[in-house]
Amino acid sequence: MPGVLCRVAAVLVAAAALAGCGITDSDALPAGQPVQGGLTEKSRQLLRIYFVTQEGTWPVSRPAADGNRLQQAMDALLAGPTAGERARGLITQLPPSTQPVRATTTRGRVELRLPWQVWNLRPVAVSQLVCTAAAADTGDDPVVEVVEPAMDQPWRVRCDENGSAVPADQGAFS
C-alpha cells in the first residue's frame, strides 16, 4: 500500500506542475512606441565632439546645421563644452586660440591646419582634435593629416576605437 500512496502522490505533484503556476492568460497589451536609437537618418544631423574626462576622451552629440559638418565640428570643439557638459565633468585640453582650426576633407583624408605646434599640446588634446575630425568625416576610418604652422609634412594619424590619436600606419579604427 505504501507504494500505491507514493505513486498517487507523485501523480498529484505532476498534475499540479502541469496545471501551471496560477497565472491566467491575458490578451495582448499595447507596449508603446518602438525603441529608438542607433544610426538613423536623424543621427546624420548630429556632430560628435570629443571632450575629456578623467578616463580620457569622451564623445558628445551636438546638432549639425546644413553645410560643412567638419568645420562645424572643429568650431564646436574649440568653443568647449557647454554648461551642461561641464556639469557632467567634461573639459577640454585645447588651449585658447584667436585663430580657428581649418578643416577640409577629400576622399577618406581629412586635413587639419592647427594654430598651435603639436609639441605644445597634451596628447589628449591631439586626440580631441583627431577624433572629432574623424567622426565628422563621412568615410570609414579616415586618415587625419595634422598640419602645424610653418611645417611642410603633416602628421598622419587616425582615431582608434578608444578615442585616441594613433599613427595612421597602426591600422586603427575610428
Phi and psi restraints in degrees (value plus and minus 20) as a CYANA .aco file:
   2 PRO   PHI     -80.2   -40.2
   2 PRO   PSI     -52.7   -12.7
   3 GLY   PHI     -85.1   -45.1
   3 GLY   PSI     -56.6   -16.6
   4 VAL   PHI     -89.0   -49.0
   4 VAL   PSI     -61.7   -21.7
   5 LEU   PHI     -83.1   -43.1
   5 LEU   PSI     -59.5   -19.5
   6 CYS   PHI     -84.4   -44.4
   6 CYS   PSI     -61.3   -21.3
   7 ARG   PHI     -86.4   -46.4
   7 ARG   PSI     -59.9   -19.9
   8 VAL   PHI     -84.1   -44.1
   8 VAL   PSI     -63.7   -23.7
   9 ALA   PHI     -82.1   -42.1
   9 ALA   PSI     -61.9   -21.9
  10 ALA   PHI     -84.1   -44.1
  10 ALA   PSI     -60.7   -20.7
  11 VAL   PHI     -84.7   -44.7
  11 VAL   PSI     -61.4   -21.4
  12 LEU   PHI     -84.9   -44.9
  12 LEU   PSI     -60.8   -20.8
  13 VAL   PHI     -84.4   -44.4
  13 VAL   PSI     -64.6   -24.6
  14 ALA   PHI     -83.6   -43.6
  14 ALA   PSI     -60.7   -20.7
  15 ALA   PHI     -84.6   -44.6
  15 ALA   PSI     -59.7   -19.7
  16 ALA   PHI     -84.7   -44.7
  16 ALA   PSI     -60.7   -20.7
  17 ALA   PHI     -85.6   -45.6
  17 ALA   PSI     -59.2   -19.2
  18 LEU   PHI     -92.7   -52.7
  18 LEU   PSI     -41.1    -1.1
  19 ALA   PHI     -91.7   -51.7
  19 ALA   PSI     -36.6     3.4
  20 GLY   PHI      85.8   125.8
  20 GLY   PSI    -195.3  -155.3
  21 CYS   PHI    -124.7   -84.7
  21 CYS   PSI      -7.6    32.4
  22 GLY   PHI      73.3   113.3
  22 GLY   PSI     -18.9    21.1
  23 ILE   PHI    -111.7   -71.7
  23 ILE   PSI     105.9   145.9
  24 THR   PHI    -105.7   -65.7
  24 THR   PSI     139.5   179.5
  25 ASP   PHI     -86.1   -46.1
  25 ASP   PSI     130.9   170.9
  26 SER   PHI    -155.7  -115.7
  26 SER   PSI     140.9   180.9
  27 ASP   PHI     -96.3   -56.3
  27 ASP   PSI     146.2   186.2
  28 ALA   PHI     -84.1   -44.1
  28 ALA   PSI     118.4   158.4
  29 LEU   PHI    -132.2   -92.2
  29 LEU   PSI     126.1   166.1
  30 PRO   PHI     -85.6   -45.6
  30 PRO   PSI     121.1   161.1
  31 ALA   PHI    -126.2   -86.2
  31 ALA   PSI     -26.0    14.0
  32 GLY   PHI      73.0   113.0
  32 GLY   PSI    -185.2  -145.2
  33 GLN   PHI     -91.6   -51.6
  33 GLN   PSI     131.0   171.0
  34 PRO   PHI     -86.3   -46.3
  34 PRO   PSI     137.1   177.1
  35 VAL   PHI     -83.5   -43.5
  35 VAL   PSI     120.3   160.3
  36 GLN   PHI    -138.2   -98.2
  36 GLN   PSI     126.4   166.4
  37 GLY   PHI     136.1   176.1
  37 GLY   PSI    -194.0  -154.0
  38 GLY   PHI      51.8    91.8
  38 GLY   PSI    -185.5  -145.5
  39 LEU   PHI    -102.8   -62.8
  39 LEU   PSI     100.7   140.7
  40 THR   PHI    -152.8  -112.8
  40 THR   PSI     155.7   195.7
  41 GLU   PHI     -78.7   -38.7
  41 GLU   PSI     -57.9   -17.9
  42 LYS   PHI     -86.2   -46.2
  42 LYS   PSI     -51.5   -11.5
  43 SER   PHI     -86.6   -46.6
  43 SER   PSI     -39.0     1.0
  44 ARG   PHI     -92.7   -52.7
  44 ARG   PSI     -32.5     7.5
  45 GLN   PHI    -112.7   -72.7
  45 GLN   PSI     -10.6    29.4
  46 LEU   PHI    -135.4   -95.4
  46 LEU   PSI     128.5   168.5
  47 LEU   PHI    -123.8   -83.8
  47 LEU   PSI     127.9   167.9
  48 ARG   PHI    -129.2   -89.2
  48 ARG   PSI      97.3   137.3
  49 ILE   PHI    -133.4   -93.4
  49 ILE   PSI     114.8   154.8
  50 TYR   PHI    -121.0   -81.0
  50 TYR   PSI      99.5   139.5
  51 PHE   PHI    -132.1   -92.1
  51 PHE   PSI    -189.0  -149.0
  52 VAL   PHI    -143.8  -103.8
  52 VAL   PSI     118.2   158.2
  53 THR   PHI    -140.9  -100.9
  53 THR   PSI    -198.3  -158.3
  54 GLN   PHI     -83.1   -43.1
  54 GLN   PSI     -44.3    -4.3
  55 GLU   PHI    -109.8   -69.8
  55 GLU   PSI     -28.0    12.0
  56 GLY   PHI     110.4   150.4
  56 GLY   PSI    -172.8  -132.8
  57 THR   PHI     -95.9   -55.9
  57 THR   PSI     133.2   173.2
  58 TRP   PHI    -164.9  -124.9
  58 TRP   PSI     104.0   144.0
  59 PRO   PHI    -101.8   -61.8
  59 PRO   PSI     125.7   165.7
  60 VAL   PHI    -147.5  -107.5
  60 VAL   PSI     136.9   176.9
  61 SER   PHI    -122.7   -82.7
  61 SER   PSI     119.2   159.2
  62 ARG   PHI    -152.6  -112.6
  62 ARG   PSI     128.5   168.5
  63 PRO   PHI     -85.6   -45.6
  63 PRO   PSI     124.7   164.7
  64 ALA   PHI    -130.1   -90.1
  64 ALA   PSI     117.4   157.4
  65 ALA   PHI    -109.5   -69.5
  65 ALA   PSI     150.8   190.8
  66 ASP   PHI     -84.1   -44.1
  66 ASP   PSI     129.8   169.8
  67 GLY   PHI      96.7   136.7
  67 GLY   PSI    -174.7  -134.7
  68 ASN   PHI     -93.5   -53.5
  68 ASN   PSI      78.3   118.3
  69 ARG   PHI     -82.8   -42.8
  69 ARG   PSI     -58.2   -18.2
  70 LEU   PHI     -83.3   -43.3
  70 LEU   PSI     -68.1   -28.1
  71 GLN   PHI     -87.6   -47.6
  71 GLN   PSI     -57.0   -17.0
  72 GLN   PHI     -78.9   -38.9
  72 GLN   PSI     -62.5   -22.5
  73 ALA   PHI     -84.1   -44.1
  73 ALA   PSI     -62.9   -22.9
  74 MET   PHI     -85.0   -45.0
  74 MET   PSI     -61.5   -21.5
  75 ASP   PHI     -84.0   -44.0
  75 ASP   PSI     -61.0   -21.0
  76 ALA   PHI     -85.6   -45.6
  76 ALA   PSI     -58.5   -18.5
  77 LEU   PHI     -82.4   -42.4
  77 LEU   PSI     -65.8   -25.8
  78 LEU   PHI     -87.6   -47.6
  78 LEU   PSI     -47.4    -7.4
  79 ALA   PHI     -90.0   -50.0
  79 ALA   PSI     -41.1    -1.1
  80 GLY   PHI      67.3   107.3
  80 GLY   PSI     156.5   196.5
  81 PRO   PHI     -87.9   -47.9
  81 PRO   PSI     129.8   169.8
  82 THR   PHI     -92.0   -52.0
  82 THR   PSI     152.1   192.1
  83 ALA   PHI     -79.2   -39.2
  83 ALA   PSI     -61.6   -21.6
  84 GLY   PHI     -84.4   -44.4
  84 GLY   PSI     -59.2   -19.2
  85 GLU   PHI     -88.7   -48.7
  85 GLU   PSI     -59.6   -19.6
  86 ARG   PHI     -83.3   -43.3
  86 ARG   PSI     -58.4   -18.4
  87 ALA   PHI     -83.2   -43.2
  87 ALA   PSI     -46.8    -6.8
  88 ARG   PHI    -105.4   -65.4
  88 ARG   PSI     -18.5    21.5
  89 GLY   PHI      76.3   116.3
  89 GLY   PSI     -11.3    28.7
  90 LEU   PHI    -105.3   -65.3
  90 LEU   PSI     117.7   157.7
  91 ILE   PHI    -154.8  -114.8
  91 ILE   PSI     157.4   197.4
  92 THR   PHI    -141.6  -101.6
  92 THR   PSI     128.3   168.3
  93 GLN   PHI    -126.3   -86.3
  93 GLN   PSI     -12.9    27.1
  94 LEU   PHI     -99.9   -59.9
  94 LEU   PSI     114.4   154.4
  95 PRO   PHI     -92.9   -52.9
  95 PRO   PSI     136.4   176.4
  96 PRO   PHI     -82.5   -42.5
  96 PRO   PSI     131.1   171.1
  97 SER   PHI    -169.1  -129.1
  97 SER   PSI     122.7   162.7
  98 THR   PHI    -106.1   -66.1
  98 THR   PSI     -30.4     9.6
  99 GLN   PHI    -129.0   -89.0
  99 GLN   PSI     125.7   165.7
 100 PRO   PHI     -99.3   -59.3
 100 PRO   PSI     144.8   184.8
 101 VAL   PHI    -106.9   -66.9
 101 VAL   PSI     102.8   142.8
 102 ARG   PHI    -110.2   -70.2
 102 ARG   PSI     109.3   149.3
 103 ALA   PHI    -149.6  -109.6
 103 ALA   PSI     110.1   150.1
 104 THR   PHI    -156.6  -116.6
 104 THR   PSI     139.1   179.1
 105 THR   PHI    -157.3  -117.3
 105 THR   PSI     121.9   161.9
 106 THR   PHI    -168.9  -128.9
 106 THR   PSI      98.9   138.9
 107 ARG   PHI      20.8    60.8
 107 ARG   PSI      47.3    87.3
 108 GLY   PHI      55.0    95.0
 108 GLY   PSI      -8.2    31.8
 109 ARG   PHI    -150.8  -110.8
 109 ARG   PSI     110.3   150.3
 110 VAL   PHI    -133.2   -93.2
 110 VAL   PSI     114.2   154.2
 111 GLU   PHI    -131.8   -91.8
 111 GLU   PSI     106.1   146.1
 112 LEU   PHI    -133.8   -93.8
 112 LEU   PSI     101.6   141.6
 113 ARG   PHI    -123.1   -83.1
 113 ARG   PSI      93.2   133.2
 114 LEU   PHI    -112.4   -72.4
 114 LEU   PSI     130.1   170.1
 115 PRO   PHI    -106.0   -66.0
 115 PRO   PSI     -23.4    16.6
 116 TRP   PHI    -139.5   -99.5
 116 TRP   PSI     140.2   180.2
 117 GLN   PHI     -99.3   -59.3
 117 GLN   PSI     119.6   159.6
 118 VAL   PHI     -80.0   -40.0
 118 VAL   PSI     -58.0   -18.0
 119 TRP   PHI     -84.8   -44.8
 119 TRP   PSI     -35.8     4.2
 120 ASN   PHI    -105.8   -65.8
 120 ASN   PSI     -26.3    13.7
 121 LEU   PHI    -122.3   -82.3
 121 LEU   PSI     128.0   168.0
 122 ARG   PHI     -91.8   -51.8
 122 ARG   PSI     130.4   170.4
 123 PRO   PHI     -74.9   -34.9
 123 PRO   PSI     -57.0   -17.0
 124 VAL   PHI     -88.5   -48.5
 124 VAL   PSI     -48.6    -8.6
 125 ALA   PHI     -88.0   -48.0
 125 ALA   PSI     -60.7   -20.7
 126 VAL   PHI     -82.7   -42.7
 126 VAL   PSI     -60.5   -20.5
 127 SER   PHI     -82.6   -42.6
 127 SER   PSI     -59.7   -19.7
 128 GLN   PHI     -77.0   -37.0
 128 GLN   PSI     -68.1   -28.1
 129 LEU   PHI     -83.7   -43.7
 129 LEU   PSI     -70.7   -30.7
 130 VAL   PHI     -85.8   -45.8
 130 VAL   PSI     -65.2   -25.2
 131 CYS   PHI     -91.2   -51.2
 131 CYS   PSI     -54.9   -14.9
 132 THR   PHI     -84.7   -44.7
 132 THR   PSI     -63.2   -23.2
 133 ALA   PHI     -84.3   -44.3
 133 ALA   PSI     -64.8   -24.8
 134 ALA   PHI     -83.5   -43.5
 134 ALA   PSI     -58.6   -18.6
 135 ALA   PHI     -90.3   -50.3
 135 ALA   PSI     -49.3    -9.3
 136 ALA   PHI     -99.7   -59.7
 136 ALA   PSI     -42.3    -2.3
 137 ASP   PHI     -94.0   -54.0
 137 ASP   PSI     127.0   167.0
 138 THR   PHI    -108.2   -68.2
 138 THR   PSI     -28.1    11.9
 139 GLY   PHI    -103.3   -63.3
 139 GLY   PSI     150.2   190.2
 140 ASP   PHI    -107.5   -67.5
 140 ASP   PSI     106.6   146.6
 141 ASP   PHI      30.0    70.0
 141 ASP   PSI      39.8    79.8
 142 PRO   PHI     -90.4   -50.4
 142 PRO   PSI     129.8   169.8
 143 VAL   PHI    -100.9   -60.9
 143 VAL   PSI     112.7   152.7
 144 VAL   PHI    -128.2   -88.2
 144 VAL   PSI     100.7   140.7
 145 GLU   PHI    -120.1   -80.1
 145 GLU   PSI      92.0   132.0
 146 VAL   PHI    -114.2   -74.2
 146 VAL   PSI      98.8   138.8
 147 VAL   PHI    -130.1   -90.1
 147 VAL   PSI     102.7   142.7
 148 GLU   PHI    -113.0   -73.0
 148 GLU   PSI     139.6   179.6
 149 PRO   PHI     -79.1   -39.1
 149 PRO   PSI     118.9   158.9
 150 ALA   PHI      40.7    80.7
 150 ALA   PSI       6.0    46.0
 151 MET   PHI    -138.9   -98.9
 151 MET   PSI     121.5   161.5
 152 ASP   PHI    -110.3   -70.3
 152 ASP   PSI     -58.9   -18.9
 153 GLN   PHI    -117.0   -77.0
 153 GLN   PSI     106.8   146.8
 154 PRO   PHI     -99.3   -59.3
 154 PRO   PSI     138.5   178.5
 155 TRP   PHI    -103.7   -63.7
 155 TRP   PSI     104.1   144.1
 156 ARG   PHI    -118.4   -78.4
 156 ARG   PSI      91.1   131.1
 157 VAL   PHI    -154.7  -114.7
 157 VAL   PSI     149.2   189.2
 158 ARG   PHI    -154.9  -114.9
 158 ARG   PSI     147.6   187.6
 159 CYS   PHI    -119.4   -79.4
 159 CYS   PSI     102.4   142.4
 160 ASP   PHI    -104.5   -64.5
 160 ASP   PSI     157.7   197.7
 161 GLU   PHI     -85.5   -45.5
 161 GLU   PSI     -32.7     7.3
 162 ASN   PHI    -117.2   -77.2
 162 ASN   PSI     -17.2    22.8
 163 GLY   PHI      60.2   100.2
 163 GLY   PSI      10.4    50.4
 164 SER   PHI    -139.2   -99.2
 164 SER   PSI     124.3   164.3
 165 ALA   PHI     -96.0   -56.0
 165 ALA   PSI     110.6   150.6
 166 VAL   PHI    -153.8  -113.8
 166 VAL   PSI     136.4   176.4
 167 PRO   PHI     -75.6   -35.6
 167 PRO   PSI     121.9   161.9
 168 ALA   PHI     -81.2   -41.2
 168 ALA   PSI     -48.3    -8.3
 169 ASP   PHI    -101.3   -61.3
 169 ASP   PSI     -16.6    23.4
 170 GLN   PHI    -105.1   -65.1
 170 GLN   PSI     -21.4    18.6
 171 GLY   PHI      46.4    86.4
 171 GLY   PSI      19.6    59.6
 172 ALA   PHI     -96.0   -56.0
 172 ALA   PSI     150.0   190.0
 173 PHE   PHI    -140.7  -100.7
 173 PHE   PSI     126.9   166.9
